[in-house]
Amino acid sequence: MLTVSALHAHARRKTPGTILGLFLALAFSGTAFIDKANAASDEIYHIKPQTRMKVAIVEWVASTGEYKEWTALNGEYVVSQSGTISIPMIGEMPVIDKTTADVSTEIGDRLKQITGLATAPTASVEVVKYPMIYVTGSVEKPSELEFRPGLTVKQAVAMAGGRERRSNPTGEYNNAQQISYAGEINRMELQLKQLGARRARLMAEMNDQTTVDFPPEIKAAPEGSAIKQIMTSEIDVFNARAEALRQQLQSAAELETLLRNEIDILDEKMASQDEQVKIAQDELQDISKLVDTKILTTSRKTSLERVVADMQSGKLDLVVASMQAKQKLSETERDALNLKGQRKTEAGQQLQTTESEIEDTKLKRNTTLQLLQIAGASLSRSESMKAIDLQPLEYWVTRGGDGGTTSEIPETAALQPGDVLDVRYNVSSSLDSAMLSSADPTQSQSQ
């Protein structure tokens, strides 16, 4: 192959028509230099299937002093799965596991043999695109990636989006929900205790008990607690209502006594009035006889009749007053009975409402408890995912296709074209740590 200085000297000896050929030769010579510059990176690369290569072939024609391009052969070729490329004139040519320099030399030698040239044409082979690598496992975006020389495991994982982000973004929300549900359940439990104490008080009122028999869980509440305060409040209500009823019944009883005394007095007055009327009537009969015999005047009889009539009218007033007193007594007795009945009726209605509230509160509590369990399970899953996210990663590479070998490599290791990188969680180290923690009592106590 001519050097650049030789090409310039040769150009000075040639006519201007050959200058274009010289520059073309210089261009392909430069490509050869580029190949040499890339040799450092390509010499360790052995061609694999799916590699895309650019082939440029030129021939030095001594008779014309020009370089001639083999345009029919120049272009890009993709290595087949069987490891060959198909070049016109040459045909199928195995290139698997060869370097670009090996392929360049072999192309020139084969063309020399086929064409019978004295000197082999110059071939330049450059890798345009390497086989893809594949990243799978615990990465954010498992995918195929374009290989470039010097690509490390860590860089490939970064190109695949980094390690898998499995943490639940609603974990904090679930935690807040769990706290809210727990607070609701505590509030409902307290409400159930309050309703239970109210039910015990209402049942005592309905059964005319002198004390309230509270449920054992309410009786066992410690002093100063909210439940104990609820029980004390219900006892105060019970005593106040009982005292009010007692006072009302006492007032009714006192009124009954007064009315009965009044009726007795009226009865005595009516008895006395009856005697006086009888005496007056007897006297009137005697006077009537005397008037008939003309011994007394008629005026005397008339005056006595008026007195008898007044006495009988007074008796009627006493009878009316006695009837009114008896009516008031009957009303008072009925009011006393109504007070007791009204208390039981009100207690029964309130007890029915309380029982309904208890059932409704129990239903809400059970529903909230289920929601709490769901939120707790979701939070547990979130915490588990966070724990997994904290585990170290390990990297396994499969090299050589489906039938190749799989081995663990560090994240600083360089990948090769066609590698399949599997990113895994290093669960074994976590299990070992957990076993060591459980086996070491000192470490367990320190935690």
C-alpha positions as CSV (number, residue, x, y, z in Angstrom):
1,M,0.0,0.0,0.0
2,L,1.3,3.5,-0.9
3,T,2.1,6.0,1.8
4,V,0.8,9.6,1.7
5,S,4.2,11.0,0.7
6,A,4.6,8.5,-2.1
7,L,1.1,9.4,-3.4
8,H,2.0,13.1,-3.5
9,A,5.2,12.3,-5.3
10,H,3.4,10.1,-7.7
11,A,0.8,12.8,-8.3
12,R,3.5,15.3,-9.3
13,R,4.6,12.9,-12.0
14,K,1.1,12.4,-13.3
15,T,-1.1,14.4,-15.5
16,P,-4.0,16.4,-14.0
17,G,-6.4,13.7,-15.2
18,T,-4.9,11.3,-12.7
19,I,-5.1,13.7,-9.7
20,L,-8.7,12.6,-8.9
21,G,-7.5,9.0,-8.8
22,L,-4.7,10.0,-6.5
23,F,-7.0,11.8,-4.1
24,L,-9.4,8.8,-4.1
25,A,-6.4,6.6,-3.3
26,L,-5.5,8.9,-0.5
27,A,-9.1,8.7,0.8
28,F,-9.0,4.9,0.9
29,S,-5.5,5.0,2.4
30,G,-7.0,7.3,5.1
31,T,-9.7,4.7,5.7
32,A,-7.0,2.1,6.2
33,F,-5.3,4.4,8.7
34,I,-8.7,4.8,10.5
35,D,-8.9,1.0,10.6
36,K,-5.5,0.9,12.2
37,A,-6.5,3.6,14.7
38,N,-9.6,1.5,15.5
39,A,-7.5,-1.6,15.7
40,A,-7.0,-1.1,19.4
41,S,-10.7,-1.4,20.0
42,D,-11.5,-3.9,17.2
43,E,-8.6,-6.3,17.6
44,I,-10.1,-7.8,20.7
45,Y,-13.6,-8.0,19.1
46,H,-14.3,-11.3,17.3
47,I,-17.1,-10.9,14.8
48,K,-20.4,-12.4,15.9
49,P,-23.8,-12.9,14.2
50,Q,-25.9,-9.7,13.6
51,T,-22.7,-7.6,13.3
52,R,-23.1,-4.9,10.7
53,M,-19.8,-4.2,8.8
54,K,-18.8,-1.7,6.2
55,V,-16.6,-3.0,3.4
56,A,-14.6,-0.8,1.0
57,I,-12.4,-2.3,-1.7
58,V,-9.9,-0.4,-4.0
59,E,-7.4,-1.6,-6.5
60,W,-4.2,0.1,-7.6
61,V,-4.0,0.1,-11.4
62,A,-0.4,0.5,-12.3
63,S,-1.0,1.1,-16.0
64,T,-3.0,4.2,-15.3
65,G,-1.5,5.1,-12.0
66,E,-4.9,5.3,-10.4
67,Y,-6.9,3.6,-7.7
68,K,-10.0,2.0,-8.8
69,E,-13.1,1.5,-6.6
70,W,-14.8,-1.8,-6.6
71,T,-18.2,-0.2,-6.2
72,A,-20.2,-3.3,-6.9
73,L,-18.6,-4.9,-3.8
74,N,-18.5,-1.9,-1.5
75,G,-21.3,-1.5,1.1
76,E,-22.6,-2.7,4.4
77,Y,-23.0,-6.4,5.2
78,V,-24.8,-8.0,8.1
79,V,-23.3,-11.2,9.6
80,S,-25.9,-14.0,9.4
81,Q,-26.9,-16.2,12.3
82,S,-24.6,-18.9,10.8
83,G,-21.7,-16.4,10.9
84,T,-21.2,-15.6,7.2
85,I,-21.5,-12.6,4.9
86,S,-22.4,-12.8,1.2
87,I,-20.1,-10.6,-1.0
88,P,-20.5,-10.5,-4.8
89,M,-17.9,-12.6,-6.6
90,I,-16.8,-14.2,-3.3
91,G,-20.1,-15.6,-2.2
92,E,-20.7,-16.9,1.3
93,M,-17.7,-16.1,3.4
94,P,-17.4,-17.3,7.1
95,V,-16.4,-14.4,9.4
96,I,-17.5,-15.7,12.7
97,D,-15.0,-15.2,15.6
98,K,-12.6,-13.4,13.2
99,T,-11.3,-9.8,13.6
100,T,-11.8,-7.1,11.1
101,A,-8.2,-7.3,10.1
102,D,-8.6,-11.0,9.4
103,V,-11.6,-10.4,7.2
104,S,-9.9,-7.6,5.3
105,T,-7.0,-9.8,4.5
106,E,-9.2,-12.7,3.5
107,I,-11.3,-10.5,1.2
108,G,-8.2,-9.3,-0.6
109,D,-6.8,-12.8,-0.9
110,R,-10.0,-14.3,-2.3
111,L,-10.5,-11.5,-4.8
112,K,-6.9,-12.0,-5.9
113,Q,-7.5,-15.7,-6.4
114,I,-10.8,-15.2,-8.2
115,T,-9.6,-12.4,-10.5
116,G,-6.0,-13.6,-11.0
117,L,-4.6,-10.3,-10.1
118,A,-0.9,-10.0,-9.4
119,T,-1.5,-7.9,-6.4
120,A,-4.5,-8.3,-4.0
121,P,-6.9,-5.4,-3.9
122,T,-7.0,-3.4,-0.7
123,A,-10.0,-4.1,1.5
124,S,-11.1,-2.0,4.5
125,V,-13.5,-3.5,7.0
126,E,-15.1,-1.5,9.7
127,V,-17.7,-2.5,12.3
128,V,-20.7,-0.1,11.8
129,K,-23.0,-1.7,14.4
130,Y,-22.3,-4.3,17.0
131,P,-24.9,-7.0,17.9
132,M,-27.4,-5.8,20.5
133,I,-27.1,-6.7,24.1
134,Y,-30.2,-7.6,26.2
135,V,-30.8,-6.4,29.8
136,T,-33.5,-8.2,31.7
137,G,-34.5,-8.8,35.3
138,S,-34.8,-6.3,38.1
139,V,-34.4,-3.1,36.0
140,E,-36.9,-0.4,35.3
141,K,-37.0,-1.0,31.5
142,P,-35.9,-4.4,30.4
143,S,-34.9,-4.0,26.7
144,E,-32.3,-4.5,24.0
145,L,-29.5,-1.9,23.9
146,E,-27.0,-1.0,21.3
147,F,-23.5,-2.1,22.2
148,R,-20.5,0.2,22.2
149,P,-16.9,-0.8,23.0
150,G,-16.1,-0.4,26.7
151,L,-19.7,-0.7,27.8
152,T,-19.8,-1.9,31.4
153,V,-22.6,-3.6,33.4
154,K,-23.2,-0.5,35.4
155,Q,-23.6,1.6,32.3
156,A,-26.0,-1.0,30.7
157,V,-28.2,-1.0,33.8
158,A,-28.3,2.8,33.8
159,M,-29.3,2.7,30.1
160,A,-32.1,0.3,31.1
161,G,-33.6,2.9,33.5
162,G,-31.7,1.7,36.6
163,R,-32.8,-0.8,39.2
164,E,-36.5,-1.6,39.4
165,R,-38.5,0.9,41.4
166,R,-41.0,-1.3,43.1
167,S,-41.9,0.9,46.0
168,N,-45.6,1.6,46.3
169,P,-46.1,5.4,45.8
170,T,-49.3,5.2,47.9
171,G,-47.5,3.7,50.9
172,E,-47.6,6.9,52.9
173,Y,-51.2,7.4,52.0
174,N,-52.0,3.9,53.1
175,N,-50.2,4.6,56.4
176,A,-52.2,7.7,56.9
177,Q,-55.4,5.8,56.0
178,Q,-54.5,3.1,58.5
179,I,-54.1,5.6,61.3
180,S,-57.4,7.2,60.3
181,Y,-59.2,3.9,60.3
182,A,-57.6,2.9,63.6
183,G,-58.9,6.2,65.1
184,E,-62.3,5.6,63.7
185,I,-62.4,2.1,65.3
186,N,-61.3,3.5,68.7
187,R,-64.0,6.1,68.5
188,M,-66.7,3.5,67.6
189,E,-65.5,1.2,70.4
190,L,-66.0,4.1,72.8
191,Q,-69.4,4.9,71.3
192,L,-70.4,1.3,71.8
193,K,-69.4,1.5,75.4
194,Q,-71.5,4.6,75.8
195,L,-74.5,3.1,74.1
196,G,-74.1,0.0,76.2
197,A,-74.1,2.1,79.4
198,R,-77.2,3.9,78.2
199,R,-79.0,0.6,77.4
200,A,-78.3,-0.7,80.9
201,R,-79.7,2.6,82.4
202,L,-82.9,2.4,80.2
203,M,-83.5,-1.2,81.1
204,A,-83.2,-0.3,84.8
205,E,-85.8,2.4,84.3
206,M,-88.2,0.1,82.4
207,N,-87.9,-2.6,85.1
208,D,-88.3,-0.1,88.0
209,Q,-84.9,-1.1,89.4
210,T,-83.3,1.0,92.1
211,T,-79.8,0.6,90.6
212,V,-78.3,0.2,87.2
213,D,-76.6,-3.1,86.3
214,F,-73.9,-2.2,83.8
215,P,-72.1,-4.8,81.7
216,P,-68.8,-6.3,83.1
217,E,-66.5,-4.5,80.6
218,I,-67.9,-1.2,81.7
219,K,-67.7,-2.0,85.4
220,A,-64.1,-3.1,85.0
221,A,-63.1,0.3,83.5
222,P,-60.3,1.9,85.5
223,E,-61.0,5.1,87.5
224,G,-60.5,8.3,85.6
225,S,-61.0,6.6,82.2
226,A,-63.6,7.8,79.6
227,I,-65.7,4.7,80.1
228,K,-65.8,5.2,83.9
229,Q,-66.9,8.8,83.3
230,I,-69.6,7.6,80.9
231,M,-70.9,5.1,83.6
232,T,-70.9,7.8,86.2
233,S,-72.8,10.1,83.9
234,E,-75.5,7.5,83.2
235,I,-75.8,6.8,87.0
236,D,-76.4,10.6,87.5
237,V,-79.0,10.6,84.8
238,F,-80.7,7.6,86.3
239,N,-80.8,9.1,89.8
240,A,-82.0,12.5,88.5
241,R,-84.8,10.9,86.5
242,A,-85.8,8.7,89.5
243,E,-85.7,11.7,91.9
244,A,-87.9,13.7,89.5
245,L,-90.4,10.9,89.2
246,R,-90.4,10.4,93.0
247,Q,-91.1,14.1,93.6
248,Q,-93.9,14.1,91.0
249,L,-95.4,11.0,92.6
250,Q,-95.1,12.5,96.0
251,S,-96.8,15.7,94.9
252,A,-99.6,13.6,93.4
253,A,-99.9,11.6,96.6
254,E,-100.1,14.8,98.7
255,L,-102.8,16.2,96.4
256,E,-104.7,12.9,96.7
257,T,-104.5,13.2,100.5
258,L,-105.8,16.8,100.4
259,L,-108.7,15.8,98.1
260,R,-109.6,12.9,100.2
261,N,-109.7,15.1,103.3
262,E,-111.8,17.6,101.4
263,I,-114.2,14.9,100.4
264,D,-114.5,13.6,104.0
265,I,-115.2,17.1,105.2
266,L,-117.8,17.6,102.5
267,D,-119.4,14.3,103.4
268,E,-119.6,15.4,107.0
269,K,-121.1,18.7,106.0
270,M,-123.6,16.9,103.9
271,A,-124.5,14.6,106.8
272,S,-125.0,17.6,109.1
273,Q,-126.9,19.4,106.4
274,D,-129.2,16.4,106.0
275,E,-130.0,16.5,109.7
276,Q,-130.7,20.2,109.7
277,V,-133.0,19.8,106.6
278,K,-134.8,17.0,108.4
279,I,-135.3,19.1,111.5
280,A,-136.5,22.0,109.4
281,Q,-138.9,19.8,107.5
282,D,-140.3,18.3,110.7
283,E,-140.7,21.9,112.1
284,L,-142.4,22.9,108.8
285,Q,-144.9,20.0,109.2
286,D,-145.8,21.1,112.7
287,I,-146.2,24.7,111.6
288,S,-148.3,23.6,108.6
289,K,-150.7,22.0,111.1
290,L,-150.9,25.1,113.2
291,V,-151.5,27.3,110.1
292,D,-154.3,25.0,109.2
293,T,-155.9,25.5,112.6
294,K,-155.5,29.2,112.2
295,I,-153.2,29.3,115.2
296,L,-150.2,30.7,113.2
297,T,-150.2,32.9,110.2
298,T,-149.2,31.8,106.8
299,S,-146.2,34.0,106.7
300,R,-144.6,31.9,109.4
301,K,-145.0,28.8,107.2
302,T,-143.6,30.6,104.1
303,S,-140.6,31.8,106.0
304,L,-139.8,28.3,107.2
305,E,-140.3,26.8,103.7
306,R,-137.7,29.4,102.4
307,V,-135.2,28.2,105.1
308,V,-135.7,24.6,104.1
309,A,-135.2,25.4,100.5
310,D,-132.0,27.3,101.2
311,M,-130.7,24.3,103.3
312,Q,-131.5,21.9,100.5
313,S,-129.7,24.2,98.0
314,G,-126.7,24.3,100.3
315,K,-126.7,20.5,100.4
316,L,-126.7,20.4,96.6
317,D,-123.7,22.7,96.6
318,L,-121.9,20.4,99.0
319,V,-122.8,17.4,96.7
320,V,-121.3,19.3,93.7
321,A,-118.2,20.2,95.6
322,S,-117.8,16.6,96.7
323,M,-118.2,15.3,93.2
324,Q,-115.6,17.8,91.9
325,A,-113.2,16.8,94.7
326,K,-113.7,13.2,93.8
327,Q,-113.1,14.0,90.1
328,K,-109.8,15.8,90.9
329,L,-108.8,12.8,93.1
330,S,-109.4,10.5,90.2
331,E,-107.4,12.7,87.9
332,T,-104.6,12.9,90.3
333,E,-104.5,9.1,90.7
334,R,-104.6,8.7,86.9
335,D,-101.7,11.3,86.6
336,A,-99.6,9.3,89.0
337,L,-100.1,6.2,87.0
338,N,-99.4,8.1,83.8
339,L,-96.1,9.3,85.2
340,K,-94.9,5.8,85.8
341,G,-96.3,4.7,82.4
342,Q,-94.8,7.7,80.6
343,R,-91.4,7.0,82.1
344,K,-91.5,3.4,80.9
345,T,-92.7,4.5,77.5
346,E,-89.9,7.0,77.1
347,A,-87.4,4.5,78.3
348,G,-88.7,1.9,75.8
349,Q,-88.5,4.3,72.9
350,Q,-85.0,5.4,73.8
351,L,-84.0,1.8,74.3
352,Q,-85.2,0.9,70.9
353,T,-83.3,3.9,69.4
354,T,-80.2,2.9,71.4
355,E,-80.4,-0.7,70.2
356,S,-80.6,0.5,66.5
357,E,-77.6,2.8,67.1
358,I,-75.6,-0.1,68.6
359,E,-76.3,-2.3,65.6
360,D,-75.4,0.5,63.2
361,T,-72.2,1.3,65.0
362,K,-71.2,-2.4,65.0
363,L,-71.7,-2.5,61.3
364,K,-69.7,0.6,60.7
365,R,-67.0,-0.7,63.0
366,N,-66.7,-4.1,61.2
367,T,-66.6,-2.3,57.8
368,T,-63.9,0.1,59.1
369,L,-62.0,-2.9,60.5
370,Q,-62.0,-4.6,57.1
371,L,-60.8,-1.4,55.5
372,L,-58.1,-1.2,58.2
373,Q,-57.0,-4.7,57.4
374,I,-56.9,-3.9,53.6
375,A,-54.9,-0.8,54.3
376,G,-52.6,-2.7,56.6
377,A,-52.0,-5.4,54.0
378,S,-51.3,-2.8,51.4
379,L,-48.9,-1.1,53.7
380,S,-47.2,-4.4,54.5
381,R,-46.8,-5.0,50.7
382,S,-45.4,-1.5,50.4
383,E,-43.0,-2.0,53.2
384,S,-42.0,-5.4,51.7
385,M,-41.3,-3.8,48.4
386,K,-39.3,-1.1,50.0
387,A,-37.3,-3.8,51.8
388,I,-36.7,-5.5,48.5
389,D,-35.5,-2.2,47.0
390,L,-32.8,-2.0,49.6
391,Q,-31.4,-5.5,48.7
392,P,-28.1,-5.5,46.8
393,L,-28.1,-6.6,43.1
394,E,-26.2,-9.3,41.4
395,Y,-25.4,-9.5,37.7
396,W,-25.4,-12.7,35.6
397,V,-24.4,-12.7,32.0
398,T,-25.2,-15.3,29.4
399,R,-22.6,-15.3,26.6
400,G,-22.5,-17.4,23.4
401,G,-26.2,-17.5,22.6
402,D,-28.9,-19.9,23.9
403,G,-26.4,-22.7,24.4
404,G,-23.8,-20.4,26.0
405,T,-22.6,-20.2,29.5
406,T,-24.0,-18.1,32.3
407,S,-21.8,-16.7,35.0
408,E,-21.9,-13.9,37.6
409,I,-19.9,-10.8,37.0
410,P,-19.3,-7.5,38.9
411,E,-20.9,-4.3,37.8
412,T,-17.6,-2.9,36.7
413,A,-17.0,-5.7,34.2
414,A,-17.1,-4.9,30.4
415,L,-19.9,-6.5,28.3
416,Q,-19.5,-8.1,24.9
417,P,-21.8,-7.8,21.9
418,G,-24.7,-10.2,22.1
419,D,-24.5,-10.6,25.9
420,V,-27.7,-11.2,27.8
421,L,-27.5,-9.4,31.2
422,D,-29.8,-10.6,33.9
423,V,-30.1,-8.3,37.0
424,R,-31.2,-10.1,40.1
425,Y,-31.8,-9.2,43.7
426,N,-29.3,-10.8,46.0
427,V,-31.8,-12.5,48.2
428,S,-29.3,-15.1,49.5
429,S,-27.3,-12.4,51.3
430,S,-30.4,-11.1,53.0
431,L,-31.4,-14.6,54.1
432,D,-27.9,-15.2,55.4
433,S,-28.0,-11.9,57.4
434,A,-31.4,-12.9,58.8
435,M,-30.1,-16.3,59.9
436,L,-27.1,-14.8,61.5
437,S,-29.2,-12.3,63.3
438,S,-31.5,-15.0,64.7
439,A,-28.5,-17.2,65.6
440,D,-26.7,-14.4,67.4
441,P,-28.6,-13.5,70.6
442,T,-26.3,-10.5,71.2
443,Q,-27.2,-9.0,67.8
444,S,-30.9,-9.7,68.3
445,Q,-30.9,-8.0,71.6
446,S,-29.0,-5.0,70.2
447,Q,-31.6,-4.7,67.5
